[in-house]
Amino acid sequence: MSALAVARAQVAPLPPDTTQSQLIYFSSTSENTSRFVAKLGRELARIPLHAKDAPLLATRPYVLVVPTYGGTGGEGSVPKQVIRFLNDPQNRQLIRGVIGAGNTNFGDNYCMAADIIAAKCNVPRLYRFELMGTPEDVARVHNGLDTFWTRLSQTQK
């Protein structure tokens, strides 16, 4: 084992960063999804971009906003960082809905990550938008989230 490998093996994993945000998102280095969610004017939590960063742990129900990467037939569509996040049982248990970001150039794979996550986690896909979204997308998602959380709170009483 090299000295670097030994040093890496001795580093304990970082404890998770916890969040009470009801809107959790992932954005790649393009920052398209990040720019969209920032326009919503809500408390946000971002899934870490790099594996070396502390993982994110949700502490209350949330909606996930996720981009789709190209990929054929869905393979490779869900970002690895999002898969890692949802592999935590607590994060998977607290997801209540998903919003997809994508590029219509992907054809049938447009916003496929949201569809895959919705199916696997048995939650609704609430909305889809292209790239950074339009002002209409921002208004619809903002208002839709208000309606979604109100209805959800009424059904859980």
C-alpha positions in Angstrom: 0.0 0.0 0.0 1.4 3.4 -0.9 1.8 6.2 1.7 -1.1 8.1 0.0 -3.3 5.0 0.2 -2.5 4.6 3.9 -3.2 8.2 4.6 -6.5 8.0 2.8 -7.5 4.9 4.7 -6.8 6.6 8.1 -9.0 9.6 7.3 -12.4 9.1 9.0 -15.5 9.9 6.9 -16.9 13.3 7.5 -20.1 13.4 9.6 -23.1 14.4 7.6 -24.4 18.0 7.2 -28.0 17.9 8.3 -30.8 20.0 6.8 -34.4 20.9 7.6 -34.9 22.4 4.2 -38.0 21.2 2.3 -36.2 21.7 -1.0 -33.1 19.7 -1.7 -31.4 19.8 -5.0 -28.4 18.6 -7.0 -26.6 20.8 -9.5 -23.6 20.0 -11.6 -20.8 22.4 -12.3 -23.0 23.9 -15.0 -25.0 25.4 -12.2 -28.3 25.4 -14.3 -30.3 23.7 -11.6 -28.7 25.9 -8.9 -29.7 29.1 -10.7 -33.3 27.8 -11.1 -33.8 26.9 -7.4 -32.3 30.2 -6.3 -35.1 32.0 -8.1 -37.7 30.2 -6.0 -36.7 32.2 -2.9 -36.9 29.3 -0.6 -34.6 27.7 2.0 -32.4 25.2 0.0 -30.0 22.5 0.6 -27.5 21.2 -2.0 -26.4 17.6 -2.4 -22.6 17.8 -2.4 -20.9 17.7 -5.8 -17.8 15.8 -4.6 -17.5 12.4 -2.8 -14.9 13.9 -0.4 -17.5 16.5 0.9 -19.6 15.7 3.9 -22.8 13.9 2.9 -26.2 15.7 3.3 -28.8 14.2 5.6 -32.4 15.4 5.5 -34.2 15.7 8.9 -37.7 16.5 7.6 -39.8 15.7 4.5 -38.5 17.4 1.3 -38.9 17.7 -2.5 -35.9 16.8 -4.6 -34.9 18.8 -7.7 -32.6 16.8 -9.9 -31.2 17.3 -13.4 -30.9 14.5 -16.0 -27.7 13.8 -17.7 -27.7 12.2 -21.2 -27.9 8.5 -21.0 -29.6 5.9 -23.1 -32.7 4.4 -21.9 -32.2 5.8 -18.5 -28.8 4.3 -17.8 -26.6 7.1 -16.4 -29.4 9.6 -16.2 -29.5 9.9 -12.4 -26.4 11.7 -11.1 -24.2 9.4 -8.9 -24.3 12.0 -6.2 -28.1 11.8 -6.1 -27.9 8.0 -6.0 -25.5 8.2 -3.0 -27.8 10.7 -1.3 -30.9 8.5 -1.8 -29.0 5.4 -0.7 -29.2 6.7 2.8 -32.4 5.2 4.3 -33.3 8.4 6.1 -33.1 10.5 3.0 -35.1 7.9 1.0 -37.8 7.8 3.7 -38.3 11.6 3.8 -38.6 12.3 0.0 -42.1 13.4 -0.8 -41.8 14.5 -4.5 -39.3 15.2 -7.3 -38.9 17.9 -9.8 -36.9 17.3 -13.0 -34.5 19.5 -14.9 -33.4 18.6 -18.3 -32.7 19.4 -21.9 -35.3 18.6 -24.6 -32.3 17.7 -26.9 -32.2 14.4 -24.8 -35.5 13.4 -26.5 -37.1 10.5 -24.6 -34.5 10.9 -21.9 -35.8 14.5 -21.1 -36.0 14.7 -17.2 -35.7 11.0 -17.0 -33.8 11.1 -13.7 -37.0 12.6 -12.0 -39.1 9.8 -13.5 -36.7 7.1 -12.4 -36.5 8.5 -8.8 -40.3 9.0 -8.6 -40.8 5.4 -9.6 -38.2 3.9 -7.3 -39.2 6.0 -4.3 -42.9 5.9 -5.0 -43.4 9.6 -5.0 -44.9 12.0 -7.5 -42.9 13.8 -10.2 -44.3 17.2 -9.6 -42.8 19.3 -12.5 -40.2 19.4 -15.3 -38.3 22.3 -16.7 -35.7 22.8 -19.3 -32.1 24.0 -18.4 -32.5 27.0 -16.1 -36.3 27.3 -16.5 -38.4 30.2 -17.7 -40.0 32.8 -15.4 -43.3 30.8 -15.9 -41.6 27.6 -14.7 -40.3 29.5 -11.6 -43.8 30.8 -10.8 -45.5 27.4 -11.4 -43.0 25.5 -9.2 -43.1 28.2 -6.5 -46.9 28.1 -6.4 -47.1 24.4 -6.9 -44.8 23.7 -3.9 -47.0 25.9 -1.7 -50.1 23.9 -2.8 -48.2 20.5 -2.5 -47.1 21.1 1.1 -50.6 22.4 2.1 -52.3 19.4 0.7 -49.7 17.0 2.1 -50.2 18.5 5.6 -53.9 18.2 5.3 -53.8 14.5 4.3 -51.4 13.7 7.2 -53.8 15.0 9.9 
